[in-house]
Amino acid sequence: MFSSSASSDETKNSTETKNSTKDNASHDVSNVVVSNDVNWNDLDWPVYQKNQLIVGNKQANASVCTLWTNRERVARELDASKYAVVGNLYSFYGINYVLRNILANPYIRYFILCGLDNSKSGEALKNFFEFGVNENNFIKGFEQLGARVDEEIPLKALNAVRENVELIDLRPVGEAGKISEALDGLPRKPPFGKPLLFPESVPQAGETLPSEETGFRVEGKTVAEAWLKVLKTVMDFGVVNESKYGRQKEVFNLMAVVTRENPDDVFFAPWLNFSRKELEEYYPQILSPEKPEGLSYTYGQRLRDFKGFNQIECMKKLLREKRDLRNVLAVLYDPVSDNAFATKQAPCITQVIAGVHGDKLFLTAHFRSNDMFNAWPRNALALRKLQKELADSAGLNLGVLTTISHSAHVYENSWNAARKIVEKHYPKRVEFSEDPRGNFLISIENDKVVVEHVTLAGKTGKKIEGKSVKEVLDKLVLENLASRPEHWVYLGKEIQNAFDCLKQGKHYTQDVA
């Protein structure tokens, strides 16, 4: 019934009024058009996300959603005859699985919402029950954050769920005893109709372009700017693979570099899928050692209270006293308790490591797995906050933040949203940016084109010359003195111009067409 692909989507409070299509009468779904005639006795229910659910009595009236709280811990204390399923709900898209499974099992008349609502998916579901959807199928109050119900589910069916299923909101309760009490007090009701199945929404993966098999790099001055390049990279070059959470587009070892983000004044672009308030609510997951009840871990707890040891304070001390060391790092992965045989909930961030060049502190975070659509922007902004905390403690300035994601992926349920963001907001032209590896002076000397490498400090001594465009460019490529694609394009154009002038006996001046 619920989505298990962990997401960091967060939401805002709704100020909308109830859906105008909602009336005081219960909706009968017996005449809703469906894809096929479903016989309850022949139906293998739950129909969706079955391997992520704990199934009890399929004809019980209630289902239990524990949101981000561990479902196994709650379910083991409940009477399995009194619930249909127990499951988590991490993302907005998972609401579609909730609704589809309810419509496929009309015995469900109560939906208990409990546990920690870290991504506000529970709040979005509550808004659905209270306010419904707008004309574009977005849940009212959550339009800007993309909480959308599949258009394949008719409005009449959606309203049937809202009118016939009672939402019992126990958030943030995660204690099985209180949930059990709620189950015990529910009067028995008959099914509200017949089982209904609707065609599934099929996100389009799009073409996978040929590329290197590993080692992608993107850069942005801010997290929001880098995120657009991250999404484009994964959606253009990602290989479609299966995961335990469904299909995903995936590239290996995506390096995302953020150069100038001010963590005290975040560039909050309109294309980010969360609010400032929700970002503030996320920060403690990396910046605080507190672990809320019901969570197996938080990054902050692993960083600041890993088996009683505060790794961040140790890093601060090393940066103040022995900043030339190469082991100023914190490890979040415990090979004993976090290996795949021992748990399903190992930290995605496995290591953060700091280094100093001059008066700047650089921070690198390694991810074993990274949801680049729902999680990466918040991860990166919180890590930038951590970077500043470390830098301030050591009296250093901020250098670059780098994240390296071994599995950088976008889940199938986010493909369409990711493509729309890229199509609408990805830059339409190249903005000038200084190449950190320097620049070049191009001239003609003794019937040869000469290219000299220069920096702000002057000439470096690197001098390349040749009698053809190919000869000069080949030498430049081998020296690897430029880092930006637009710089290579410029060099090719200018070197060609220089050779054209040489052949025509004209005077060559750099940067003059």
N, C-alpha and C positions, 0 to 999 in steps of 0.2 A: 504494500500500500504506500510505502514511503520511499523517498529517494535516499540512496546511500552514498552518492558521490559528494564528498565533503566540499563545501563551498563557503566562501567568506562574504557572500552577498549580505548586505544589511539594508534596513529600510527606515522610512520616516513614519511618524505618527499620522494617522489619517484624520482629515477634517471634513471628509465627504459625508453626505447624507446617504441614506439607504438607496439601493438600486431601485430605480423607478419601476422596474418590471416586477418587483417583489410585491405580492399582495397578501391578504390575510388568509387566503385559502391554501391548503396543501396542494401541491402539484401532483397529478397522476401522470406517471411516465409510461403508462401502458400503450399509448399510441405514438410514442417517439420513434422516429425512423431509425433503425439500426442496421448494421452491416449484415447481420445474420440472426436467425431465430435461435436463441440460446436456451438450452435445457439445463436447469440448475444441477440436476443429478449427473449430467455429463460434463459439467464444467470443472476444469482443474483450477481451483481458486486457492490462493491469490493468483491473479492472472499476470500481475506486474511485480517485478523485483522480489520474486518469491524467495530467492536464495539469500535475500537480505532481511527477511522477516522471520519472526518467531510465531509459528501458527499454533493456535489453540483449538477452540471449538468453532468451526466455520459457520455454525448457525447461532452463535452467540450474538447478542444485540450490540455489544460494545467492541470498539477497537481502541488501543492505547498507543499514543504517539509520544515518545520520550525525547523528541527533538535531538539535542546533542548529548544527552545523558545516556550512559551505557544501557542499552536495551536488555542485555543478558542479565545484568545485575538486578534490574527491576522485575523482569519476567519470572525469574526463579522464585520470587517470593509471592507471586500471584497464583490464584486458582485458575488453571488453564481452561477450565470448563466455562469460565465467565468472560473470556475475551476471544475475539476472532483472531486478531493478530496483535503483536507488539512490535513496533519498529521505530526507527529514527527518521527525522526529516531535516536534512542539512541545507537544502537549497530551495529556492522558489520553484524551480522546475519540478521538484518532487511533488508539489501540490497536484500536478497532473496525475501522477500515479495514485495519490490518495483518492482523488475524485473517480478515476477510472475503476479502481478496485471497489469502491463503495457502490458505484452503479452496477458493477458485476455481481455484487452481493447485497441485495436489498434487505437482508436480515439485519444489517448494521443500521441501528437507529441512534446510537450514541458514539461520539468521538471524543475521547479524553485526551486533552492536550496538556502535557506536563514536561518537567525537566528544564534544562538550561536552553534558552533561546538565543544562542550566540550569533546567529546570522539573521535573526528576525524573521525566519521562515514561518515560525509559529504566529507571529503578529500578522504576517501577510495572509495566512490561512484564516485567522480570526476575521480579518477585514473582508475576505471573500464571503464568509458566512453572514456577516453583518451588512455589507454594502454591495456585494456582487461584483460584476465586471462592467467595464464601459463598452462602447460600441466597437472597440478594437480588441476586445477580450482581455485587456489589462485589468488586473484587480484594482479596484478604486482605492486611491491613496498610495499606490505603489507603481504608478505608470512610469515615472522617470527612472525607476530602478529595474524596470523590465520584468516585473512579476506578471506573467501572461499565461492564461489558460489556453490549451489547444483549441483552435477554431473548429476542429473536427467534432468536439463535444457540443451538441446543440444547447442553446440558451435554456430551453425548456428542461433539459436534463440537469443542467447546472442548478436551476431554481428548484428542481425536485429534491436535490441533495440539501439545499439550504433550508427548505421547508420541512423535510421529513427526518433529517438527522440533527440531533441536538449536540452542539459543541459545548463541551464542559472544560473550561479553561482553568487548569490547576497550576499553571506556571508560577514560579520556577520549582514547584514541588517535585522532588525526585525520590521521595521515600515511598517504598512499596506499600507500607502500612496505610498511608493516606489514600493512595490510589486504590488499594483493595477496598477500603471503606466506601469510596465513591462507587466502585463496581457493585458492591453489595446493596446499595440503596437504589439501584435502577429498576423500575418496574418493567416487566416483559412487554414487548410490543410485537405486532405481526410485521412481516415484510411490507415495504412500501411500494412494491411493484414486482416486475419480473426482472431477471438479470439482463443487463444491457451491455453490449460491447460496441465500441465505435472505432473507425479507422484510426490508426496511429499517425501522428505527425512525423514526417520523415525529413529530418534536417539534411541539407545537401552538403556533402563534404567538399565539393568542388574539386577541380583538377589538382593533383599533386605534381608540382613542377620538379624537374630533375635538379639535384643539388648534391653537395658534399654529404656524406653519410653522418658526419658528426662535426661539432665545432662551429657553431654559428655565433655571430657577434652583432649586437646592436648597441647604440649609444644615444643618450638624450641628456639635455641639461637637467630635466626634471623627470620624476617618475612617470607623470602623465604623458610626457613626450616619448619617453622610452617605451611605454606600454603600447602605444600605437604601432611601433616597429616590432615589438614582441609579437603582437597579434598577427600582423601581416606576415611575419616570418613563419609562424606556426601554421597559419591557414594556407599559405602558399606552398610551403615545402614539407609540411608535416605528413608523415606516413599514417594511413588509417590502420589502427591496431585495436584489438580487443583488450579490455581490462575488466577487472571484477566489477567495475562501475558502469560498464557499457563501452561503446566505441569511443575512440578519441583520435584526434590528429596529434602526432607526436614527432618532435625532433630531439636528437640527443645532444646534450652539452651546449645549451644556449647560454651564452654569456651576455648579461645585460649590464651596461655601465651607466651610472648616473653621476653626472659631473658637478652640478651646481645646486641641487635641491637644498633649500633652506628649511631645515626641519622645524624651525620656529615660525615659519611663514610659508606653509606648503602651497605650491601652485596647484590650485584646485580647479582643474579643467572641467568644462561642462560634460565631457564624455566619460568621466569617471562614474562607475556604477555604485557609488555609496556617497553618503553625506559627510560633512565635517564632524558632526556629532557621532556618527557611526564609526568614523576613524578614531576618534578619541576613546570610544568604547573598546576598540580593538587593541589600542596601544598596550594595555596591561598584559595582554597575552605574551608579549615579548619583554616588557619593561618591568613587570612585577613578579615576585616569587610566589604569589598567592595562586593556589590551584582550587578553583571552585569545586564544590562537591559534585560528583557525578562524572567529572572528566578524568581520563586516565593520566593526562599530563598537560602542561602548557609549555610553550617554548621558554617563557619566563621562569617557570619553576625549574626546568632542566638547566637553565643558565645560571640561576641564582640560588638554587637549593637542591643540587643534584647529590642525593645521598648525604645531605647535610653540608655540602661544600658549595661556597659561592664562587663560581668561576669568573664572574664579571669583576668582582672585587680583586681577585687574583690578577686578572688582566690589567686592571688599573694600576696595581702596585708594580707590576712588571714594566708597564709603560712609563711610570715615573722614575723607576730605578735602573731598569736594564732594557731600555727600549730598542737596543740593537739585536735582541734575541729574535729567533725565527719560530719560537713556539709560544707566542702570545695568542693563545687560542682558547676556545671553549668547545667542548664536544657534547652534543645532545643525544647521541645514539649509544645505547648500551648494548653491546653484542650479546650479552647473556639474556636480557629480558626483552630485547627489541627485535631479535631475529625472527624471520618469517615463520619458523616453527613454533615460536613461543607466543606471538601476539599478532593481531591484525591492525594494531594502532601505533605503529612505530612513528616517531617524529619525522616529518618531511625535511626539516632543516637538520642536517647532521653535524655541521661544524660552522663556527664563525672564527675568522682569524684576522688579526690586526698587524699592520706593519707601518713603519715610519720612513718617509723620505723627506729630508730637510725638516721643515717645521709642520709637515702635514701628516695626519693619520689616515691611512687607507684601511678599509674594511672589506673583507670578502666573505660571503656566505655561500655554503654549498648545500644544495638540495638534492636529495635522492629522487624526489618526485615533486612536481610543482604544477598545480592548476593555474595556468597563466591568465585565464580569464577572471576567475572568481577570487583567487587568493594573492597572486603576485603583487598587485599594486599596494595592497595593505601590508604584505610582508615587507616590501621594499621601503615603504615610508616608516614603518616601525623600526626597521634595521637602521635607517638613516638617523632616527632618534637615538638609538643605541650607540651609533658611531659618534654622535656629538657628545653623548654622556662620557664615553671613553676619552675623546679628545679634550674635553673641558677638564677632566680630572688630571690629565697629563700636561695641560697648558699648551695644547697643540691646535692647529687649525684643521679644518675639514679637508681631507683629500677626496678621492673618488670612492664611491660605493660600487661594488661589483657583486652580482649574484651569478652563480653558475648552477644551472638546473640540468641534472643528468637527464631526467625525463621531463621535458617541457611540453605540456600538452594542453589542449582545449577539448573538453568533453563534448560529445555529440549534441547534448541539449543546449550548448552555448554557441554552436557553430553559426547559426543564423544571426544571433545578436553580435557576435564578434565581427562577422563580415559587414554588418550594417555600420558598426562603429568605424571600421577601417574605411569603408566607402565614403562615409560622411566627413570624417575628421582627419584622415591621413593627409599629410602635406601634398599640395599640388605642384610645388616647385621646390628646388633645392635652395636652402638658405646658406649663405656664406658662413663658414666656420674655419678658424685657423687650424691648419694641420699641425698637430703637436710635434711631428718629426721635422718640421721646418719647411723652407721654401726653396725656390730655385731661380738662379739667374741664367738666362739663355742668351747666347750671343753667337756670332760667326767669327771664327778666327782661322786664317790660313786654309780657306776652302773647306772648313769643317764646322759643324754645329757643336758648340760647347755648352754643357749644362753643369753649373756649379751649385753645390748644396750650401745653403746659408741658413742661419738661425738669427735670433735677435742679437746674439753675441758676435755675429759676423760669419765669415766663411769657415766651413768645417774642414776644408782640405779635400773633400770628396769632389772630384772633377771627372766628368764623363764626356767623351767626344766620339764622333763617328762620322762616316760619309754617307749614311742612309738613315732614314727614320727608324727602320727596324733595328739597325745596329745600336742606335742610341737608346731606344726604348728597351731593348733586351738587357742592356747593361743596367739601366735604371731599375728594371724589375728584379734583377739579381741582387742589386744593392738594397732593395726594399726600403727606400728612403721616404716614401710617401705612404700614408696610412688611410687616406680617404678616397673612395671611388671617384668623387667629383674632382679631386686633385689629379688623379690619373687621367681623367678625361681632359682636363685643362692642359696637362703636360703634352698629351698626344696632339691636341690642336695647335699648341704653340710651336712644338718641334716641327710639325708639318709646315706651319707658316714660315719658319726659319729656313727650311730646305727649299720651299718654293721661292723665297727671296734669293737664296743662294743660286738657284738655277737660272733665275731671271736677271741676275746681276743687280738686284735692288738692295737698298739699305734695309736691314731688319731692325725693328725696334719692338721689344717685348710688349705685349698687351695692346698692340695697335693692329687692328684688323687689316 
